[in-house]
């Protein structure tokens, strides 16, 4: 059974297919899709595939994609989780926040909850993350979380920085 997480202002709940419409709207909004999907407007089917993968990840690894919901009204603020990237299926921290909520610390808050869960409950020894160099806000979030840059390379034509945070 997937684990719910909590922060001071929000609850993190595993994504389900019932969340598909709201998640798709968030993922296709201009500010979020710019770096998450390299500005592609993905199909609803692709969102549904991601939710299915998240459910599978929770079943196999006890992590996946959590949705960040405001305690006050349960509105979708963003998402955070551990996600497979690239051909090697490297698991990395993933997060994003509705652009109307940028600058309020939600990405750091949600990511801290995911990191704490991964270290304490799953006994991970290191958490990895990567982002486009141009995504300065994401780089700042990772630095606030205590991640250290370990390399920089071009991936699929994008200048990418890679980070790690040991336990």
N, C-alpha and C positions, 0 to 999 in steps of 0.2 A: 504494500500500500504506500503510495507516494506520501512524502512528508510535507506538511504545510510549515512555513517559516513565518516569523514575525519580526517587524522592526518597530521603532517607536511610533511611526505614523502609518504603517502599512502592514498588510498581510500578503505573503507570497504563497500562491496556490498553484499547484501543477496545472499546466494548460490542458484543457479538454476540448473535444470537438464542439461542445456548446459555446466555447469562447471564440470559435473560428471567425465569425463576422467582425467582432470587435478587434481581434488580433490582426486580421487582414487590413482593416481600416488603418490601424496604427502602422503596420509594416509598409503600407503604400503611401503614407503621408510623406510629403517632400523632404522634410528634415530627417526623418528616420530612414527612409529608403536610400538616401544619398550615400551613406557609407555601409548600411546593412546589406543592401542588395545592389550596390554600385549604381544607384539611381534607376534601376529597373523597376517597373511597376509589375510586380509578380501577380500571377493568377490566384484566384481563390483556391484552386486545386493544389497549388504549391504550398499555400498556407496549411491546408488540410494535411498534406504529406508531412510537413514539419511537425504538426501536432501528433500525427501517428508515430513519427520517429521519436518524439519526446516521450510518449507513452511507453514505447518499447525500451527506451533508455532507462526510464524509471523502473521497469520490470527487471531489466538485466543488471543495472548498475546503481540503482537508488538515486540517480540524478537525471536531470533533463532540463526542461524549460518551465520556470515558474513565472506566473503573471503577478505583477505588482498592483495591488488594489488598495485604494484609499480606504481607511477605516470608516471615515465619515459617511461616504455614500457608495462604497464598493466600486467606484469608477476605475477603469483601467488606466493606470499611470504609465506603466512600462512593463518590462520583462527582464529577467536575469536567469542565468543558469550555466550549466556546463554542457558544451555542444561539440560535436565532431566537425573538424575543419580539414580541408584539403584532402588529397588522395590518400594520405597516410592515416586519415581519421584520427588526428591528434585531438584530444579533448582539451578545450579551452574555455575560459570564462567568457560569457557573452552577456551583454546588457544593452538596454536602450530605453529611452524615456520619451513620452509624448512631448513634442517640441513646445507645447504650451506650458510644460512643467520644467523646462530646462532652467538650470541655474539655481535650483532649490535643493540640491543635494540628494535627490532620489536615486541616481545611479550609484553613488557611493554607498548609500544606506542599504539598498537592495543587494549590492555586490558583497558588502560586509557580511550580510546574513548568509549568503550562499557560501562564501569562503569559510566562515565559522562552521557551518554544517559539514563542509567537505573535510576540513581538518579534524573536527571533533567526532563526528559520527561515522565518516567514511575512512578515517585515518590516512587521508592523502598526505603525501610528504611534500608535494609541490603542486602549485596551480599555475597553469600557463595562460597567456592571453596574447592577442596580437591585434593590431589596428593599422589602418592606413596612416602614413606619416601626416597627411593633410588633415586628419581628424584630431586636431589639437585638443578639443574638449575631452575626447576619449583618452588621449595620452595623459591629460591632467588627472582624470579619474583614476587611472591605473597608478600614477605616482602617489596620489592621496591614499590609495589603498596599500602602499608599500611595495608595489611591484618594481622590479629592477629590469632595465632594458638589457637583453642578452645578445641580440643581433638585429641586423637590418638587412633586408634583401628585397629584390623585386620578385613578386609573386603574381602571376597572371597579369603582368604589365603594371602592377601597382607597387609603389614604394611602400614597403610594409615594415613595421617594427614589431619585434617579439619581446615579450616580457615573461618573467617568472617571479613567483612569490613562494619561498620555502615556508614550511610550517614553523 
